[in-house]
Amino acid sequence: MIFDVLIIGGGVSGLQCALVLGSAKDKIFAKNKKIGIITHQRASHLQNALFNNVLGLPSKTLGKDILVEGKTQLTLQYPHVKQIENVKATSILNDEKGYCVEINNKTYYSKNIVIALNYSKPLTIEGLEPFIEPHKRANPVKDRIQLKNNNHLIKKGLYCCGTISGCRSQFAIAAGSGASVATDILTLWNNNTPTKVHDKL
C-alpha cells in the first residue's frame, strides 16, 4: 500500500495531525490523498494523565479516555483515514516512492512520514538513528530524546511532532505541534500556498 502521508504514533500529536489532515478531504488539493496512522498507544504518556488545565476539556478528563475517544472521533468524522492498530514500525528507509516503512511483517510506502512518538528511550526504528539527539526542553535528569528538525521538518518528506520534535510534554503544545505539521503537509499539497482548514457555521 502506498500512502501520501503515514503518521507513526497514536498519541495526542499524531491523532491531532490525522484529524486536521482528514478534515481537508473536500479540498481539491487533498481529494483522493491516502492518509494513514499507526495508532500504537501502549507507550503513550496519556495512559496515566489527568487533565484539569486544557482549554475545552472538562476537568478530570482522563488521558486514557482521550486515546480511545480520539480514535473514535477520527473513525466517525474521517473514515477515509486508515487506522493501523496493534503494530509497531521497525524501520523507515528511503525509497523511490518516498519512504519504505516496515511494520511487523508488512511493508508500507509513503511519500511523507510523520513521527509522532514520545520522547522516551529507546527509539528503535532503523533509519532514524542519525537524527536522535538529547531533548532540548526536557529536564536533563529525565534523559529524554528528540529528532533533529527545523520547525518539525527532519528532511524532505520526513516530519516529527509532539515531544519527539523537541516540544515540552504539555497536552496543548503536543496537539498544536501535530496540527502544525498537518497544515505544513496541506500547504505542500496546495502548491506551497499557505493553508489551514477550518469548519464554519
GUZAZA-275891 format. One record per residue: residue number from 1; x, y, z of N, C-alpha, C in turn. Coordinates in pm, 1 decimal. Example, Ala and Ser with C-alpha at 12.3 -4.5 7.8 and 13.67 -1.06 7.14 Angstrom:
R  num       npx       npy       npz      capx      capy      capz       cpx       cpy       cpz
R    1    1319.0    -569.0     780.0    1230.0    -450.0     780.0    1320.0    -330.0     780.0
R    2    1285.0    -225.0     708.0    1367.0    -106.0     714.0    1290.0       3.0     787.0
//
This chain:
R  num       npx       npy       npz      capx      capy      capz       cpx       cpy       cpz
R    1      84.1    -119.4       0.0       0.0       0.0       0.0      88.0     124.9       0.0
R    2      49.4     223.8     -78.2     124.7     348.7     -86.2      38.4     462.6     -31.3
R    3      91.7     533.0      67.9      22.5     646.9     127.1      83.3     777.6      76.2
R    4       3.6     882.5      82.9      57.6    1017.1      62.9     119.7    1067.2     191.2
R    5      64.5    1024.2     304.8     124.2    1054.7     434.6      89.3     942.7     531.0
R    6     188.7     900.5     607.8     170.2     797.9     710.1     222.1     853.4     842.0
R    7     134.4     857.3     941.9     168.1     907.3    1075.2     201.9     788.2    1163.1
R    8     311.7     797.3    1234.1     354.1     688.0    1321.5     340.4     734.1    1465.6
R    9     236.9     685.6    1532.3     210.6     722.7    1670.7      68.4     771.6    1689.3
R   10      -1.8     714.7    1786.9    -142.5     747.5    1807.7    -170.1     822.8    1935.5
R   11     -72.9     902.0    1981.8     -95.8     988.5    2096.9    -160.1    1119.7    2052.7
R   12    -152.2    1220.5    2138.3    -223.5    1345.2    2109.6    -172.8    1412.4    1982.2
R   13     -41.3    1419.4    1961.5       9.2    1489.8    1843.2     -23.6    1414.0    1715.1
R   14     -11.3    1280.9    1717.8     -41.8    1201.9    1599.7    -188.6    1205.8    1562.9
R   15    -276.5    1190.8    1662.8    -419.7    1194.9    1635.6    -462.9    1333.6    1588.6
R   16    -406.8    1439.0    1649.7    -441.9    1574.5    1606.2    -397.0    1599.2    1462.9
R   17    -279.4    1551.4    1428.0    -229.6    1562.8    1291.2    -324.8    1492.4    1194.9
R   18    -366.9    1371.3    1230.6    -457.3    1294.6    1145.2    -593.0    1362.9    1129.8
R   19    -644.3    1422.2    1237.5    -774.2    1489.5    1232.2    -770.6    1610.0    1138.7
R   20    -663.5    1688.5    1146.8    -653.6    1806.0    1059.4    -637.4    1763.1     913.6
R   21    -552.3    1665.0     888.3    -536.2    1615.9     750.6    -667.9    1558.4     698.4
R   22    -734.3    1481.2     781.7    -861.3    1421.8     740.7    -967.6    1524.9     710.7
R   23    -964.8    1636.9     782.8   -1067.6    1739.5     767.1   -1056.9    1815.1     635.1
R   24    -946.4    1796.5     563.9    -927.9    1866.0     435.5    -980.6    1784.8     317.6
R   25   -1053.9    1678.9     344.1   -1094.0    1583.1     240.4   -1171.7    1644.5     125.1
R   26   -1242.5    1755.1     148.5   -1321.8    1815.8      41.6   -1246.1    1922.5     -37.0
R   27   -1123.9    1950.8       4.4   -1042.1    2046.0     -69.4    -988.1    1979.0    -195.6
R   28    -985.4    2052.9    -305.2    -940.8    1995.1    -432.3    -802.0    1935.1    -419.9
R   29    -712.2    2005.2    -351.1    -573.5    1959.7    -342.6    -556.3    1838.2    -251.8
R   30    -656.4    1807.5    -169.0    -644.9    1695.9     -75.2    -732.6    1576.6    -113.1
R   31    -815.0    1593.0    -215.2    -903.2    1482.5    -256.1    -819.9    1364.3    -303.1
R   32    -864.1    1248.0    -264.4    -800.6    1121.6    -304.1    -662.2    1100.8    -244.6
R   33    -622.4    1185.5    -151.0    -495.6    1162.1     -82.0    -513.3    1046.0      16.0
R   34    -417.8     957.5      17.3    -423.1     841.8     106.1    -347.3     874.9     234.6
R   35    -421.8     874.8     345.0    -367.8     911.6     475.5    -378.5     791.4     567.5
R   36    -270.7     761.4     638.5    -272.5     651.0     734.1    -211.0     692.5     866.0
R   37    -248.7     621.9     972.1    -189.4     645.5    1103.9    -173.7     512.6    1175.7
R   38     -53.7     489.1    1225.8     -28.2     373.0    1310.8     -62.6     414.8    1452.5
R   39    -169.7     358.8    1505.9    -224.3     408.3    1632.4    -174.6     330.6    1753.4
R   40     -52.2     282.3    1747.9       5.5     215.0    1864.8      12.7     315.1    1980.3
R   41     -47.3     279.8    2095.5     -61.1     375.9    2204.8     -12.2     325.9    2340.4
R   42      34.1     203.5    2349.3      68.7     149.4    2481.0     175.5     231.1    2552.1
R   43     263.5     294.6    2475.7     370.5     373.7    2537.9     332.7     520.8    2554.4
R   44     208.9     556.6    2520.4     168.4     696.9    2530.3     164.0     742.5    2675.6
R   45     216.7     862.8    2699.6     212.0     919.4    2834.1      70.2     961.2    2872.2
R   46     -22.2     957.8    2775.9    -161.3     988.5    2808.7    -226.7     877.6    2890.4
R   47    -167.4     759.1    2889.6    -229.7     644.8    2957.6    -257.6     672.8    3105.0
R   48    -173.6     752.0    3170.2    -194.5     779.7    3313.2    -210.6     929.0    3342.1
R   49    -253.6    1004.8    3241.5    -266.8    1150.2    3258.3    -407.2    1189.1    3306.4
R   50    -411.1    1296.8    3382.3    -536.4    1358.4    3427.9    -529.4    1505.8    3391.1
R   51    -635.7    1557.2    3325.5    -632.0    1694.2    3275.2    -734.4    1783.1    3344.6
R   52    -682.3    1891.5    3400.6    -767.1    1995.8    3457.9    -737.5    2132.2    3395.7
R   53    -634.5    2141.3    3312.0    -587.7    2272.8    3266.4    -581.5    2286.4    3114.3
R   54    -666.7    2210.3    3043.6    -667.5    2216.8    2897.5    -796.5    2283.0    2850.1
R   55    -783.3    2389.6    2774.0    -899.0    2461.5    2722.3    -987.6    2366.8    2641.4
R   56   -1115.9    2362.3    2674.8   -1211.1    2281.0    2600.4   -1232.1    2141.3    2654.3
R   57   -1143.0    2095.3    2743.0   -1161.0    1964.0    2804.5   -1221.7    1980.9    2942.9
R   58   -1326.1    1905.6    2975.9   -1381.2    1913.8    3111.9   -1276.4    1873.0    3215.3
R   59   -1282.3    1934.0    3332.3   -1190.9    1897.4    3440.6   -1200.5    1748.6    3469.6
R   60   -1088.6    1690.2    3509.4   -1076.3    1548.6    3544.3   -1088.6    1456.1    3423.5
R   61   -1067.4    1510.9    3302.8   -1063.4    1425.2    3184.8    -941.2    1334.9    3193.2
R   62    -959.8    1207.9    3164.4    -850.6    1111.5    3170.8    -785.0    1094.8    3034.1
R   63    -652.6    1091.5    3035.9    -578.8    1074.1    2911.9    -613.5     944.5    2841.3
R   64    -632.4     837.0    2916.9    -663.5     707.5    2854.8    -797.0     712.9    2781.5
R   65    -889.4     797.6    2829.0   -1017.6     812.8    2759.5   -1000.0     891.7    2630.3
R   66    -911.6     991.9    2632.7    -885.1    1070.7    2512.2    -828.3     981.4    2402.0
R   67    -741.9     886.6    2438.8    -684.1     796.1    2340.3    -792.4     716.2    2269.1
R   68    -888.7     666.8    2345.9    -998.3     588.1    2287.4   -1092.2     677.7    2208.2
R   69   -1131.7     789.2    2268.3   -1226.3     879.3    2203.0   -1166.8     945.1    2079.6
R   70   -1034.7     968.9    2081.1    -969.3    1029.0    1965.0    -974.8     938.8    1844.1
R   71    -952.4     809.6    1865.3    -961.2     714.5    1754.1   -1104.8     702.1    1703.7
R   72   -1199.6     706.1    1797.4   -1340.4     700.4    1757.7   -1379.1     824.3    1678.6
R   73   -1335.8     940.5    1724.3   -1362.6    1066.3    1653.1   -1307.4    1060.7    1510.9
R   74   -1184.6    1010.5    1497.9   -1122.9    1000.2    1365.3   -1201.5     904.0    1276.5
R   75   -1247.2     793.7    1331.7   -1325.3     695.6    1254.6   -1457.4     754.4    1208.1
R   76   -1527.1     823.7    1297.9   -1660.2     876.8    1264.9   -1652.5     996.4    1171.4
R   77   -1558.2    1086.6    1196.3   -1550.1    1209.1    1117.1   -1479.3    1187.5     983.6
R   78   -1372.7    1110.4     986.6   -1288.9    1098.0     866.8   -1250.7     952.0     844.5
R   79   -1348.9     870.2     807.5   -1322.4     726.3     791.8   -1224.7     692.9     679.6
R   80   -1197.6     790.1     592.1   -1100.9     764.4     484.5    -957.2     759.4     536.2
R   81    -933.8     807.1     659.6    -800.7     796.7     720.1    -785.5     654.6     774.0
R   82    -693.3     580.5     718.8    -676.3     440.1     756.6    -602.1     429.1     889.1
R   83    -665.3     363.7     987.2    -601.9     340.0    1115.8    -542.5     198.8    1116.9
R   84    -413.8     191.5    1146.0    -342.1      63.9    1151.8    -310.7      39.1    1298.0
R   85    -371.7     -63.6    1355.7    -364.4     -83.0    1500.6    -275.7    -200.3    1539.1
R   86    -229.9    -195.8    1664.4    -159.2    -307.2    1728.1     -31.8    -350.0    1656.7
R   87      36.4    -254.9    1594.9     163.8    -283.5    1528.4     263.3    -172.2    1561.5
R   88     391.2    -200.1    1537.2     497.0    -101.0    1556.7     581.9     -92.6    1431.2
R   89     626.0      27.5    1399.1     720.5      45.1    1289.0     858.2       0.7    1336.4
R   90     927.4     -73.2    1251.4    1061.4    -119.3    1286.2    1169.4     -52.7    1202.2
R   91    1132.6       0.2    1084.9    1231.4      72.4    1003.7    1161.4     171.9     913.0
R   92    1232.0     282.0     884.5    1186.4     384.1     789.4    1306.4     415.3     701.6
R   93    1300.4     371.4     576.9    1415.8     384.1     488.9    1377.5     456.5     360.5
R   94    1473.1     527.4     302.4    1449.0     596.8     176.3    1410.2     497.3      67.6
R   95    1320.9     541.0     -20.7    1274.5     456.4    -128.9    1236.3     547.0    -245.6
R   96    1233.4     491.7    -365.2    1197.3     572.5    -481.8    1054.1     624.9    -472.4
R   97     969.6     561.0    -391.7     832.3     607.7    -371.3     824.6     711.2    -259.6
R   98     936.8     736.3    -194.9     942.8     827.1     -80.6    1011.6     757.5      33.4
R   99     933.7     681.0     110.8     987.1     604.5     222.5     924.4     466.0     226.4
R  100    1006.1     369.7     263.7     962.3     232.7     285.1     954.8     210.9     435.4
R  101     839.2     170.0     484.8     818.7     152.0     628.4     787.9       5.6     656.5
R  102     871.2     -55.2     738.2     847.3    -192.5     780.8     767.2    -188.7     910.2
R  103     654.4    -258.8     911.1     566.8    -261.3    1027.5     537.0    -407.4    1057.2
R  104     597.8    -459.0    1163.7     591.6    -601.9    1191.6     635.0    -677.6    1067.3
R  105     548.1    -753.6    1005.2     587.0    -830.2     887.0     530.2    -772.1     758.3
R  106     485.3    -648.5     761.8     429.0    -585.5     642.8     514.8    -467.0     600.2
R  107     506.3    -433.8     472.2     579.1    -319.4     418.4     479.1    -219.4     362.7
R  108     495.4     -94.0     401.8     414.2      15.4     350.1     507.0     117.6     286.0
R  109     452.0     194.9     194.8     526.7     302.1     130.4     450.9     432.0     149.5
R  110     523.2     540.2     167.7     458.2     669.1     184.2     546.8     780.7     131.1
R  111     483.7     880.0      68.5     557.3     996.1      19.1     603.0    1084.3     134.0
R  112     523.5    1086.1     239.7     555.9    1165.6     358.8     534.7    1080.6     482.8
R  113     622.2    1100.4     580.9     612.3    1030.6     708.8     609.9    1135.0     819.8
R  114     523.9    1111.3     920.1     522.1    1196.6    1039.7     550.4    1107.9    1160.4
R  115     660.8    1134.8    1229.9     694.7    1062.6    1352.7     627.8    1135.3    1468.8
R  116     532.5    1068.4    1534.1     456.4    1129.1    1643.7     467.0    1043.3    1769.4
R  117     586.7     997.7    1797.4     611.9     915.0    1915.0     653.3    1002.4    2032.8
R  118     659.3     942.0    2152.5     701.8    1023.3    2266.1     853.9    1028.1    2275.0
R  119     903.2    1101.1    2371.6    1045.7    1133.0    2378.0    1127.3    1039.5    2467.3
R  120    1071.2     923.3    2497.0    1139.4     827.6    2582.7    1238.2     741.7    2505.2
R  121    1341.6     697.8    2572.9    1434.2     599.8    2516.5    1378.6     460.0    2541.7
R  122    1417.5     360.0    2461.0    1494.5     376.4    2336.7    1401.6     402.3    2218.7
R  123    1454.0     464.2    2114.4    1383.5     477.9    1987.6    1450.9     379.5    1892.3
R  124    1384.0     270.5    1863.5    1449.2     157.8    1795.8    1400.8     140.9    1652.2
R  125    1371.7     249.3    1584.3    1329.0     241.9    1444.9    1450.1     264.0    1355.5
R  126    1486.0     160.7    1279.2    1600.3     170.0    1189.5    1579.1     283.7    1089.4
R  127    1681.4     362.1    1067.5    1675.1     474.0     974.5    1666.2     608.1    1043.0
R  128    1627.6     608.3    1170.9    1615.8     734.7    1245.2    1738.1     764.1    1331.3
R  129    1830.1     668.2    1341.4    1946.5     683.5    1430.2    2024.4     813.7    1407.4
R  130    2047.6     856.8    1281.5    2129.3     977.7    1261.9    2065.9    1105.5    1315.7
R  131    1935.8    1101.1    1344.4    1864.5    1223.0    1383.7    1838.7    1233.2    1533.8
R  132    1873.1    1130.7    1609.0    1845.2    1129.6    1752.5    1945.8    1217.7    1827.5
R  133    1895.0    1301.5    1916.1    1979.7    1387.0    1998.4    1911.3    1409.3    2133.3
R  134    1982.8    1459.6    2233.9    1920.5    1487.8    2363.9    1809.8    1592.0    2349.3
R  135    1704.8    1573.5    2425.4    1591.7    1666.7    2421.2    1633.5    1801.6    2479.0
R  136    1601.9    1908.4    2407.3    1649.0    2040.9    2446.2    1560.0    2111.5    2548.1
R  137    1437.5    2063.6    2567.4    1346.0    2132.7    2658.6    1302.1    2046.1    2777.0
R  138    1350.1    1923.6    2783.3    1313.7    1837.1    2895.3    1417.7    1848.0    3005.9
R  139    1377.4    1813.8    3126.3    1469.6    1809.7    3238.7    1579.8    1708.3    3206.4
R  140    1706.7    1750.5    3208.5    1816.9    1659.0    3174.3    1817.7    1530.0    3256.1
R  141    1767.2    1537.1    3378.6    1762.5    1418.4    3464.3    1675.7    1309.1    3402.7
R  142    1576.3    1349.5    3325.2    1484.0    1253.0    3263.7    1547.4    1178.9    3146.4
R  143    1656.3    1233.8    3090.1    1729.5    1169.9    2979.8    1636.7    1141.9    2860.5
R  144    1567.1    1245.5    2816.1    1475.5    1232.6    2702.8    1547.5    1261.5    2571.4
R  145    1484.9    1222.3    2460.6    1544.8    1242.9    2328.9    1448.6    1316.5    2237.0
R  146    1504.7    1370.9    2129.9    1425.2    1429.8    2023.7    1492.7    1397.7    1891.4
R  147    1424.4    1430.5    1782.2    1481.3    1414.6    1649.3    1522.7    1551.5    1597.3
R  148    1641.4    1561.1    1539.7    1687.3    1687.4    1482.9    1590.0    1731.7    1375.2
R  149    1544.3    1855.4    1385.8    1446.5    1905.0    1289.0    1451.5    2057.0    1282.1
R  150    1398.0    2108.3    1175.7    1381.4    2252.3    1157.9    1232.9    2280.3    1143.6
R  151    1171.5    2329.8    1251.4    1028.0    2356.1    1252.4     949.4    2231.4    1210.4
R  152     981.6    2120.1    1273.2     917.2    1989.5    1255.3     967.9    1910.1    1134.7
R  153    1041.6    1971.0    1045.3    1089.2    1901.0     926.5    1228.8    1843.9     951.9
R  154    1240.6    1712.1     943.7    1370.2    1645.4     961.0    1448.2    1651.2     830.3
R  155    1384.0    1611.5     724.4    1435.0    1622.3     587.8    1315.6    1608.5     495.0
R  156    1335.1    1625.6     368.0    1224.1    1625.3     273.4    1135.5    1502.6     294.1
R  157    1008.3    1528.5     320.7     910.6    1421.7     335.5     909.4    1352.9     470.3
R  158     998.1    1392.7     561.2    1005.0    1329.3     693.1     988.4    1435.2     801.4
R  159     880.0    1423.8     875.9     843.9    1521.9     977.8     839.3    1454.5    1116.0
R  160     839.6    1537.4    1219.2     815.2    1488.8    1354.7     727.3    1590.7    1426.7
R  161     651.4    1543.2    1524.7     567.2    1634.9    1602.6     552.3    1582.7    1744.5
R  162     507.3    1669.7    1832.8     494.9    1633.1    1973.5     629.3    1636.9    2042.8
R  163     643.0    1561.8    2151.1     764.6    1569.6    2231.3     888.4    1523.0    2154.7
R  164     873.2    1430.7    2059.8     988.6    1382.5    1984.0    1045.7    1491.8    1892.6
R  165     968.2    1598.7    1871.1    1015.6    1709.9    1788.3    1087.3    1816.5    1871.5
R  166    1089.3    1797.0    2004.4    1153.1    1894.7    2092.2    1054.6    1976.7    2172.1
R  167     924.8    1949.0    2157.8     823.6    2020.8    2235.8     823.5    1973.0    2380.7
R  168     779.5    2059.8    2469.3     759.5    2018.7    2608.1     638.1    1926.5    2617.3
R  169     639.2    1845.6    2720.5     530.8    1748.2    2739.5     410.9    1817.1    2803.9
R  170     334.5    1885.0    2721.2     213.8    1954.6    2764.5     107.8    1928.8    2658.4
R  171     -12.2    1890.1    2699.7    -115.1    1846.3    2605.8    -137.6    1945.6    2492.4
R  172    -161.3    2071.5    2528.8    -193.8    2172.0    2426.7     -77.1    2194.5    2331.2
R  173      45.3    2185.7    2381.2     163.1    2204.3    2295.6     175.1    2089.4    2197.6
R  174     156.2    1966.8    2246.2     166.3    1849.8    2159.4      58.1    1851.3    2051.3
R  175     -64.1    1886.5    2090.6    -173.0    1893.2    1992.9    -143.9    1998.8    1886.9
R  176     -95.4    2115.1    1930.1     -62.3    2221.4    1835.1      50.1    2181.9    1741.8
R  177     145.5    2106.1    1793.5     255.5    2058.7    1711.5     205.0    1966.0    1601.1
R  178     115.0    1875.0    1635.5      56.6    1785.6    1535.6     -23.8    1860.9    1431.0
R  179    -100.3    1960.6    1475.7    -178.1    2042.1    1381.9     -87.5    2122.4    1290.4
R  180      23.6    2171.3    1344.5     118.3    2249.2    1265.2     176.2    2165.6    1151.6
R  181     216.4    2041.6    1182.3     269.5    1954.0    1078.1     163.1    1924.4     972.3
R  182      41.0    1902.0    1017.3     -66.8    1875.0     921.6     -84.8    1991.4     824.7
R  183     -82.6    2114.1     875.4    -100.0    2228.8     786.3      21.2    2248.9     696.0
R  184     139.9    2208.5     742.3     257.6    2213.0     654.8     240.6    2116.3     537.5
R  185     188.0    1997.9     565.4     166.1    1899.4     458.6      54.8    1945.8     365.0
R  186     -51.5    2002.7     419.7    -158.3    2056.4     335.2    -105.5    2169.4     246.7
R  187     -17.7    2251.5     302.1      45.0    2358.9     224.3     126.6    2299.9     109.0
R  188     198.8    2193.6     136.6     276.0    2124.6      33.1     183.8    2074.2     -77.8
R  189      73.0    2011.3     -39.0     -23.2    1959.5    -137.7     -89.4    2072.0    -216.7
R  190    -100.2    2189.8    -156.0    -167.3    2303.5    -218.0     -66.5    2393.9    -290.6
R  191      30.0    2329.5    -358.2     130.5    2403.1    -436.9     203.4    2508.6    -354.7
R  192     229.7    2475.2    -226.5     302.8    2562.2    -134.6     232.4    2693.9    -103.9
R  193     100.9    2696.8    -123.9      20.9    2810.9     -80.4     -13.7    2790.4      66.8
R  194      21.6    2884.1     154.7      -6.9    2864.8     298.3    -153.2    2826.0     321.1
R  195    -172.6    2714.8     393.9    -303.3    2650.9     402.0    -337.8    2614.4     544.7
R  196    -464.0    2634.8     580.6    -520.6    2586.6     705.2    -662.9    2539.3     676.9
R  197    -721.0    2465.8     769.5    -855.0    2411.9     747.4    -942.3    2446.3     867.7
R  198   -1053.0    2516.2     841.4   -1149.9    2547.0     947.6   -1288.5    2504.8     900.2
R  199   -1368.7    2450.9     992.1   -1511.2    2431.4     965.2   -1583.8    2556.5    1012.8
R  200   -1688.3    2596.1     939.0   -1762.5    2715.7     974.3   -1912.9    2688.1     973.8
R  201   -1984.2    2763.7    1055.9   -2130.3    2754.0    1057.5   -2188.4    2815.3     932.5
//
